[in-house]
Structures are given as structure tokens and as C-alpha cells.
Amino acid sequence: MNGRTRLAVLAPLMVSSLALGSVTFLAAPAQSASKPSCGLSKTADPNKIQVSGQNFKPKKNVLFQSDAGGEGTAPTDAQGGFTSTLDGPEGTVTAVQIGGSEVTCGTVATTEEKNSKDTFTDGYNFGYNLAIKNCTKKNISGFANKPGDPMWDKGFDKGQEQALKDCKTSGH
């Protein structure tokens, strides 16, 4: 083979390997999974609390413990979620899996407060979006799919109030 033939054969190989290399280099990194989280709720038994978690490693045990002395373990399901009870007095609860970082679940009170705020926000957004469409207030009792939670109802009312204020401000 002469020099020209070698160059004609090697040039496309070099270009294609560079192209493959750049595709590999430009490929987006894999998205990381959501971080593990957990929360607590009261049970009928005042000496127990329910611990629930999500986004942990699937099919692996989670150790959870309270700074008030209680502890327990629970296996996660195929999606990395678990629900179990913790014996003992209430306290700040943490959860961890082997090889994972410790996750603070908090206390029953902090979980209930977060849930209450989330419920209020859901009601607020629903009420606001409903009222802003036609700049009219809607009766809350007309919705069969409303959760029936007083915090959702309060949020719904506040959302509608704000939407009507926004309508007046914008001249509708």
C-alpha cells in the first residue's frame, strides 16, 4: 500500500473514533435517584409511633432509632419504601441503611406540621387556579374530590381570596 491508500483507509477510522469519543464525552450523566426521606405519625397505642420512608435502596433493611431510646428495623419494598412501628417514647427519629447516609425523620410534630402545610398549599393552589380563570368565587361544597381536610379548606378559601384580589389589581 502506498501512503495515499493508507491515509484514505485510516482517515475515516480516525474520524469515526473521534466521533464516537465525542458522543461518549457529551453523553449526559445518569440522573441520581431521589434522596431517601421518612416521616412519622401517631398510632392508636400511645407507646408506639409509625415510621414511613421512601426512596431507600429496594429490598434492603432500614434501621431506625429514636433519641428517646426506641429502635427497630424494616425491610424496604421493591420501590424502596417501608412502613413500620417504633416502640417507646416519642423523640427525634433517624433512619439509615448499610452503606447509606443517615436520614432525619424528625418528630411526629414536625411531620404533622409539614403535612398540614402541604395540605393547605394544595387547597390554596386549587382555589386560586379555580377562581383566577373567571375571576369568580366558587363554592367549596361543589367539589366531590376535595380531601375533606380543614387545612385544605382553609387553603382553598385563601387561594380564592388572593385570586380575586389579583383579578381586581389586573383590571378583570
C-alpha positions, 0 to 999 in steps of 0.5 A: 500500500502506498501512503495515499491508500493508507491515509484514505483507509485510516482517515475515516477510522480516525474520524469515526473514533473521534466521533464516537469519543465525542458522543461518549464525552457529551453523553449526559450523566445518569440522573441520581435517584431521589434522596431517601426521606421518612416521616412519622405519625401517631398510632392508636397505642400511645407507646408506639409511633409509625415510621414511613420512608421512601426512596431507600435502596429496594429490598434492603433493611432500614434501621431506625432509632429514636433519641428517646431510646426506641429502635427497630428495623424494616425491610424496604419494598421493591420501590424502596419504601417501608412502613413500620412501628417504633416502640417507646417514647416519642423523640427525634427519629433517624433512619439509615441503611448499610452503606447509606447516609443517615436520614432525619425523620424528625418528630411526629410534630414536625411531620404533622406540621409539614403535612398540614402545610402541604395540605393547605398549599394544595387547597390554596393552589386549587382555589386560586387556579379555580377562581383566577380563570373567571375571576369568580368565587366558587363554592367549596361544597361543589367539589366531590374530590376535595380531601375533606381536610380543614387545612385544605379548606382553609387553603382553598378559601385563601387561594380564592381570596388572593385570586380575586384580589389579583383579578381586581389589581389586573383590571378583570 
